């Protein structure tokens, strides 16, 4: 009888989580901005207790998606 064996090369790669502080550095914005965006669900994050954590790959995808969405036009009065 054959058992299904998963080879170590097929395991998902573990991605370290960034803190809000590290994310603010990566995004070059203020820590409070990152925390507020996470609280409002405007940035991909993982909440553990009162703290938010971020995956760099998800942040990259999020930033790229912002560039593909049509930007609102500005009205000048």
Beta strands, then each sheet from edge to edge (+ up, - down):
strand 1: 18-19
strand 2: 46-48
strand 3: 51-54
sheet 1: 1+ 3- 2+
end
